[in-house]
Amino acid sequence: MLELEEAQQRILAMVKPLASEVAPLDIAVGRPLAESMTASIDLPVFDNSAMDGYAVRAEDVARASADQPVSLRLLGRVAAGEISREEVRPGTCVRLFTGSPLPRGADAVVMQEDTRPNPIQPDHVLFLESLKTWEAVRLKGEDVRKGAVLTGIGERLTTGRIALLAAAGWKEVRVGSRPIVGLVATGSELQEGGQPLGPGQIYESNRATLSALVFQAGGKPKIFPLVQDDLMATQAFLEQAFAECDVVVTSGGVSVGEFDFVKNAFERMGGELMFWKVAIKPGKPFVLGQWRGKLLFGLPGNPVSALVTFLLLVRPALLRLQGASDLFLPAHNGILAEALVNRGDRRHFMRVAVGSGGNVHSAGTQASHFLSSLAQANGLLDVPPRTSLATGERVSVLRWE
């Protein structure tokens, strides 16, 4: 039985990123970049005003105050998108708006609220406050210099990175291709939602859960029909899924029961089983297989076990397929609001809920079939074997939502 970290390393060592593709920037959020992006221009592109006001020479208003305002002759106005033909010389100013290019000769902008019209000279403006050189001026290149690296290979396109790339003039980006992930659920007791339940049947929920997680990880889920507990039927669906998908994820049928056919069916179609069983709870019966360069992830049938093994073992592989550099769940520090105990001999990834204040609560009953507690959870807490965590203890929670 493998330790979690060894299982993760062995999986990732087998993953080769898919070919990259070009995508429009405005719909590429969340996808990892396949190439580094550089700035072809300075940001800002030119010196410009940070607010509505007047371009001045700072020394002209160095002694200005409300009691002793300084009067400067108004040369004209420059709207955003226009260029001033005027040069600000001693004793003059130019009306600007937010984003207006700074006229030649000016080295500061006085905001409109610190001025008033000169009632005696209509072509003059009274300045009521002093200011420093370059105050309220956005200087050319102060944010980004031309040629600077904006984003690196493998970095995820967040909203902020998209904003930066768009401001630098990029319209398209090269990103990792989204893997098609086949989702196969096995079990004669399973029934599709919306259909009446027969004796001994339950509604199948794993494919919908895993589909959401695949989508969050950047993949394209492809849901296959339910598979009865039959060796030939299991093999047929696996062959179809591998023919149509980059990765296949099954749920159920990977334990040692008389009706667990996934491993046998996979080997019958020529697949190679790489390992089985990982030392975690829930989710010990986890299968990794390889068929013609494509991976099989065999997850347990219990809903919580399927979710935990996907998050810890499948999600990193899907991100690596896309060329991502950050593969594992983000951690969130918090304070335990109640004691938690793991009396077992395996690491227990308990479902917890992290509140807005950082308090960490158990999401409820930790049995692997309890969906009500799963619905309340937004993270996993890794509790070592035979360990008690006290109320008030500082912990690190793995967040998936």
C-alpha positions as CSV (number, residue, x, y, z in Angstrom):
1,M,0.0,0.0,0.0
2,L,1.6,3.3,-1.2
3,E,1.9,6.4,0.8
4,L,0.1,9.4,-0.7
5,E,3.2,11.3,-1.8
6,E,4.7,8.3,-3.5
7,A,1.5,7.6,-5.3
8,Q,1.3,11.3,-6.5
9,Q,4.9,11.2,-7.7
10,R,4.4,7.9,-9.6
11,I,1.3,9.3,-11.3
12,L,2.9,12.6,-12.3
13,A,6.0,10.8,-13.6
14,M,3.7,9.1,-16.1
15,V,1.9,12.2,-17.3
16,K,3.0,13.9,-20.5
17,P,1.4,17.3,-21.3
18,L,-0.9,17.4,-24.2
19,A,-0.2,19.7,-27.2
20,S,-0.9,23.4,-26.7
21,E,-3.5,25.4,-28.5
22,V,-4.3,29.1,-29.1
23,A,-7.3,30.5,-27.3
24,P,-8.9,33.9,-27.2
25,L,-7.8,35.8,-24.1
26,D,-11.3,36.7,-23.0
27,I,-12.3,33.0,-22.5
28,A,-9.0,31.6,-21.3
29,V,-9.6,32.2,-17.6
30,G,-8.2,29.3,-15.5
31,R,-6.1,27.8,-18.2
32,P,-2.3,27.3,-17.8
33,L,-0.1,29.2,-20.2
34,A,2.0,27.2,-22.6
35,E,4.5,30.0,-23.2
36,S,5.7,33.0,-21.4
37,M,4.2,36.4,-22.3
38,T,6.2,39.6,-22.6
39,A,5.2,43.3,-22.8
40,S,5.7,44.8,-26.3
41,I,4.9,48.3,-24.8
42,D,5.4,50.2,-21.7
43,L,2.5,50.4,-19.1
44,P,1.4,53.2,-18.9
45,V,2.2,53.8,-22.5
46,F,2.8,57.5,-21.8
47,D,2.8,60.0,-18.9
48,N,-0.9,60.7,-18.1
49,S,-3.1,62.2,-15.5
50,A,-4.4,60.1,-12.6
51,M,-7.5,62.3,-12.1
52,D,-9.5,65.2,-13.5
53,G,-7.6,68.4,-12.9
54,Y,-4.9,70.7,-14.3
55,A,-1.4,70.1,-15.6
56,V,1.1,72.5,-14.0
57,R,4.7,73.0,-13.2
58,A,5.0,72.0,-9.5
59,E,7.2,75.0,-8.7
60,D,4.5,77.4,-9.9
61,V,2.1,76.3,-7.2
62,A,4.7,75.6,-4.5
63,R,3.3,78.3,-2.2
64,A,-0.4,78.0,-3.1
65,S,-2.9,77.8,-0.3
66,A,-6.6,78.5,0.2
67,D,-5.7,81.9,1.8
68,Q,-3.2,82.8,-0.8
69,P,-4.2,81.1,-4.1
70,V,-1.9,81.1,-7.1
71,S,-3.5,82.2,-10.5
72,L,-2.3,80.5,-13.7
73,R,-3.4,81.2,-17.3
74,L,-5.4,78.4,-18.9
75,L,-3.9,77.4,-22.2
76,G,-6.6,74.8,-23.2
77,R,-7.9,71.4,-22.4
78,V,-6.9,67.8,-23.3
79,A,-9.4,65.0,-23.2
80,A,-8.4,61.3,-22.9
81,G,-7.3,60.1,-26.3
82,E,-6.1,63.6,-27.4
83,I,-2.6,65.1,-27.5
84,S,-1.9,68.6,-26.4
85,R,-0.1,70.9,-28.7
86,E,0.5,73.3,-25.9
87,E,3.6,73.4,-23.7
88,V,3.1,74.3,-20.1
89,R,5.4,77.2,-19.4
90,P,5.8,79.2,-16.2
91,G,2.6,80.8,-15.2
92,T,0.3,78.5,-17.3
93,C,-1.7,75.3,-17.0
94,V,-3.8,72.9,-19.1
95,R,-7.1,71.3,-18.2
96,L,-6.8,67.5,-18.1
97,F,-9.1,64.5,-17.4
98,T,-8.3,61.1,-16.0
99,G,-6.0,59.4,-18.6
100,S,-5.2,62.5,-20.5
101,P,-1.6,62.6,-21.8
102,L,0.6,65.0,-19.8
103,P,1.5,68.1,-21.9
104,R,5.1,69.0,-22.5
105,G,6.6,71.1,-19.7
106,A,4.2,69.9,-17.0
107,D,5.4,67.8,-14.1
108,A,2.4,67.5,-11.8
109,V,-1.4,67.5,-11.9
110,V,-3.6,69.4,-9.4
111,M,-6.9,67.8,-8.8
112,Q,-10.0,69.8,-9.8
113,E,-11.2,70.0,-6.1
114,D,-8.1,72.0,-5.2
115,T,-8.9,74.8,-7.8
116,R,-11.6,77.3,-8.6
117,P,-12.3,79.8,-11.4
118,N,-10.6,83.2,-11.2
119,P,-13.6,85.6,-11.0
120,I,-11.4,88.6,-12.1
121,Q,-9.6,86.8,-15.0
122,P,-11.8,84.3,-16.8
123,D,-8.9,82.8,-18.7
124,H,-7.1,82.0,-15.4
125,V,-7.5,79.3,-12.7
126,L,-6.9,79.7,-9.0
127,F,-4.9,77.0,-7.3
128,L,-5.5,76.5,-3.6
129,E,-3.0,73.7,-2.7
130,S,0.7,73.1,-3.2
131,L,2.0,69.7,-4.4
132,K,5.1,67.7,-5.2
133,T,6.7,67.0,-8.5
134,W,5.0,64.2,-10.4
135,E,2.0,64.2,-8.0
136,A,-1.1,62.7,-9.6
137,V,0.9,61.6,-12.7
138,R,1.0,58.1,-14.0
139,L,4.5,57.8,-15.4
140,K,5.3,56.0,-18.6
141,G,6.5,52.4,-17.8
142,E,6.1,52.8,-14.0
143,D,3.9,49.6,-13.9
144,V,5.5,47.5,-16.7
145,R,8.6,48.1,-18.8
146,K,8.6,47.1,-22.5
147,G,10.2,43.6,-22.8
148,A,9.3,42.6,-19.2
149,V,7.9,39.1,-18.6
150,L,4.2,39.4,-17.8
151,T,3.4,35.7,-17.1
152,G,5.4,32.5,-17.1
153,I,5.0,29.1,-18.6
154,G,2.5,27.0,-16.6
155,E,1.0,29.9,-14.7
156,R,-2.8,29.8,-14.4
157,L,-4.6,32.7,-16.2
158,T,-6.3,34.4,-13.3
159,T,-8.5,37.5,-13.8
160,G,-5.7,39.7,-12.8
161,R,-3.3,38.2,-15.3
162,I,-5.9,38.5,-18.1
163,A,-6.3,42.2,-17.2
164,L,-2.5,42.7,-17.5
165,L,-2.2,40.8,-20.8
166,A,-5.2,42.7,-22.3
167,A,-3.6,46.0,-21.2
168,A,-0.4,45.0,-23.0
169,G,-2.3,44.4,-26.2
170,W,-2.6,40.6,-26.2
171,K,-5.8,39.2,-27.8
172,E,-4.9,35.5,-27.9
173,V,-2.7,33.2,-25.8
174,R,-1.2,29.8,-26.2
175,V,-2.5,27.5,-23.5
176,G,-2.4,23.8,-22.7
177,S,-5.2,21.8,-24.3
178,R,-8.0,20.7,-22.1
179,P,-8.0,16.9,-21.6
180,I,-11.2,15.0,-22.4
181,V,-11.9,12.9,-19.3
182,G,-14.2,9.9,-19.6
183,L,-16.3,9.2,-16.6
184,V,-17.5,5.6,-16.1
185,A,-19.6,4.4,-13.2
186,T,-20.1,0.7,-12.6
187,G,-22.7,-1.1,-10.5
188,S,-25.9,-3.0,-11.2
189,E,-27.5,-1.3,-8.3
190,L,-27.1,2.1,-9.9
191,Q,-29.9,4.0,-11.6
192,E,-30.0,7.3,-13.6
193,G,-31.5,10.3,-11.9
194,G,-35.0,11.0,-13.0
195,Q,-35.9,7.4,-13.3
196,P,-37.9,5.3,-10.8
197,L,-35.9,3.3,-8.4
198,G,-36.3,-0.5,-8.5
199,P,-35.8,-2.8,-5.5
200,G,-32.2,-2.5,-4.2
201,Q,-31.3,0.4,-6.5
202,I,-29.8,3.8,-5.7
203,Y,-29.3,6.9,-7.7
204,E,-25.8,7.3,-9.1
205,S,-24.1,10.5,-8.1
206,N,-20.4,10.1,-8.7
207,R,-20.4,11.1,-12.4
208,A,-22.0,14.4,-11.7
209,T,-19.6,15.1,-8.8
210,L,-16.6,14.1,-10.8
211,S,-17.8,16.1,-13.8
212,A,-17.9,19.2,-11.7
213,L,-14.3,18.5,-10.4
214,V,-13.0,17.8,-13.9
215,F,-14.4,21.1,-15.1
216,Q,-12.9,23.0,-12.2
217,A,-9.5,21.4,-13.0
218,G,-9.8,22.6,-16.6
219,G,-10.8,19.3,-18.2
220,K,-13.7,18.4,-20.5
221,P,-15.9,15.7,-18.8
222,K,-17.5,13.1,-21.0
223,I,-20.1,11.0,-19.1
224,F,-20.7,7.5,-20.3
225,P,-23.8,5.4,-19.5
226,L,-24.0,3.3,-16.4
227,V,-22.2,-0.1,-16.6
228,Q,-23.7,-3.2,-15.1
229,D,-21.5,-5.6,-13.0
230,D,-20.5,-7.7,-15.9
231,L,-16.9,-8.3,-17.1
232,M,-17.6,-8.1,-20.9
233,A,-19.8,-5.0,-20.5
234,T,-17.1,-3.3,-18.3
235,Q,-14.4,-4.1,-20.9
236,A,-16.6,-2.8,-23.8
237,F,-17.2,0.6,-22.0
238,L,-13.6,1.0,-21.1
239,E,-12.5,0.3,-24.7
240,Q,-15.0,2.9,-25.9
241,A,-13.9,5.5,-23.3
242,F,-10.2,5.1,-24.1
243,A,-10.9,5.4,-27.8
244,E,-12.7,8.7,-27.2
245,C,-10.9,10.3,-24.3
246,D,-7.5,11.3,-23.1
247,V,-8.0,10.0,-19.6
248,V,-10.6,7.6,-18.1
249,V,-11.9,7.8,-14.6
250,T,-14.0,5.0,-13.2
251,S,-15.9,4.8,-10.0
252,G,-16.7,1.5,-8.3
253,G,-15.6,-2.0,-9.2
254,V,-12.0,-1.6,-8.1
255,S,-12.1,-3.5,-4.7
256,V,-11.8,-7.2,-4.1
257,G,-15.5,-8.2,-4.3
258,E,-16.9,-10.8,-6.6
259,F,-18.5,-8.2,-8.8
260,D,-15.5,-5.8,-9.0
261,F,-14.6,-6.1,-12.7
262,V,-12.6,-2.9,-13.6
263,K,-9.1,-4.3,-13.0
264,N,-9.8,-7.5,-14.8
265,A,-11.5,-5.9,-17.7
266,F,-8.7,-3.3,-18.1
267,E,-6.1,-6.1,-18.2
268,R,-8.1,-8.1,-20.7
269,M,-8.1,-5.1,-23.1
270,G,-4.3,-4.9,-22.8
271,G,-4.0,-2.3,-20.0
272,E,-1.2,-2.4,-17.4
273,L,-2.0,-2.0,-13.7
274,M,0.7,0.2,-12.1
275,F,-0.5,0.1,-8.5
276,W,-3.5,-0.5,-6.3
277,K,-4.2,0.8,-2.8
278,V,-3.1,4.1,-1.2
279,A,-2.7,4.5,2.5
280,I,-5.4,7.1,3.0
281,K,-8.9,7.2,4.4
282,P,-11.2,7.4,2.7
283,G,-10.1,6.0,-0.6
284,K,-7.7,3.1,0.0
285,P,-8.8,1.0,-3.1
286,F,-7.5,3.3,-5.8
287,V,-6.2,1.9,-9.1
288,L,-3.7,3.5,-11.5
289,G,-3.4,1.9,-15.0
290,Q,-1.9,2.7,-18.3
291,W,-3.2,1.8,-21.8
292,R,-1.3,3.0,-24.9
293,G,0.0,6.0,-23.1
294,K,-3.4,6.9,-21.6
295,L,-4.1,6.7,-17.9
296,L,-6.9,4.9,-16.0
297,F,-7.8,6.2,-12.6
298,G,-10.0,3.7,-10.8
299,L,-11.8,5.4,-7.9
300,P,-13.8,3.7,-5.1
301,G,-17.5,3.7,-5.5
302,N,-18.3,5.4,-2.2
303,P,-19.1,9.1,-3.0
304,V,-16.7,10.7,-0.5
305,S,-13.9,8.2,-1.3
306,A,-14.3,9.1,-5.0
307,L,-14.1,12.8,-4.3
308,V,-11.1,12.6,-2.0
309,T,-9.1,10.3,-4.3
310,F,-9.9,12.5,-7.3
311,L,-8.8,15.7,-5.5
312,L,-5.5,14.2,-4.2
313,L,-4.5,11.9,-7.1
314,V,-6.4,12.7,-10.3
315,R,-6.6,16.5,-10.2
316,P,-2.8,17.0,-10.2
317,A,-2.5,14.7,-13.2
318,L,-5.2,16.7,-15.2
319,L,-3.4,19.9,-14.4
320,R,0.0,18.4,-15.4
321,L,-1.6,17.3,-18.7
322,Q,-2.4,20.9,-19.4
323,G,1.2,22.0,-18.6
324,A,0.3,23.7,-15.3
325,S,3.0,24.4,-12.8
326,D,0.9,24.6,-9.6
327,L,-0.7,21.1,-9.3
328,F,-1.9,20.6,-5.8
329,L,-4.9,22.0,-3.8
330,P,-4.3,25.4,-2.1
331,A,-3.9,25.3,1.6
332,H,-5.8,27.6,4.0
333,N,-4.7,28.2,7.6
334,G,-7.4,28.1,10.2
335,I,-8.1,27.4,13.9
336,L,-10.0,24.3,15.0
337,A,-13.3,25.1,16.6
338,E,-13.6,21.6,17.9
339,A,-11.4,18.6,18.7
340,L,-10.8,16.0,15.9
341,V,-9.5,12.5,16.4
342,N,-8.1,9.9,14.0
343,R,-7.9,6.5,15.8
344,G,-7.0,4.6,12.6
345,D,-3.7,3.6,11.1
346,R,-4.1,5.6,7.9
347,R,-4.1,9.4,7.3
348,H,-7.7,10.5,7.4
349,F,-8.7,13.4,5.1
350,M,-11.6,14.7,7.1
351,R,-14.2,16.9,5.4
352,V,-14.3,20.3,7.2
353,A,-15.9,23.6,6.7
354,V,-13.8,26.8,7.0
355,G,-15.8,29.8,8.0
356,S,-15.2,33.4,6.9
357,G,-13.4,34.1,10.2
358,G,-11.0,31.1,9.7
359,N,-12.6,28.8,12.2
360,V,-12.5,25.1,11.1
361,H,-15.4,22.8,11.9
362,S,-16.0,19.2,11.1
363,A,-18.6,19.1,8.3
364,G,-20.4,16.3,10.0
365,T,-20.3,12.5,10.0
366,Q,-17.1,11.3,8.4
367,A,-18.4,8.0,6.9
368,S,-17.5,7.6,3.2
369,H,-21.1,7.4,2.1
370,F,-22.4,10.5,3.9
371,L,-23.3,13.1,1.3
372,S,-24.9,15.5,3.8
373,S,-21.6,16.3,5.4
374,L,-19.9,16.5,2.0
375,A,-22.4,19.2,1.0
376,Q,-21.4,21.3,4.0
377,A,-17.6,20.9,3.4
378,N,-15.2,23.2,1.5
379,G,-12.0,21.6,2.5
380,L,-10.0,18.6,3.7
381,L,-8.0,18.3,6.8
382,D,-5.1,15.8,6.8
383,V,-5.2,14.1,10.2
384,P,-2.2,11.7,10.8
385,P,-2.8,8.2,12.1
386,R,-3.6,7.8,15.8
387,T,-3.7,11.6,16.3
388,S,-5.9,13.9,18.3
389,L,-6.2,17.6,17.4
390,A,-7.3,19.9,20.1
391,T,-9.8,22.8,20.0
392,G,-7.9,26.0,19.2
393,E,-5.1,24.2,17.4
394,R,-3.8,25.9,14.2
395,V,-4.3,23.7,11.2
396,S,-3.8,23.8,7.4
397,V,-6.9,22.9,5.3
398,L,-6.8,21.8,1.7
399,R,-9.4,23.8,-0.1
400,W,-11.3,22.7,-3.2
401,E,-14.1,25.3,-3.0
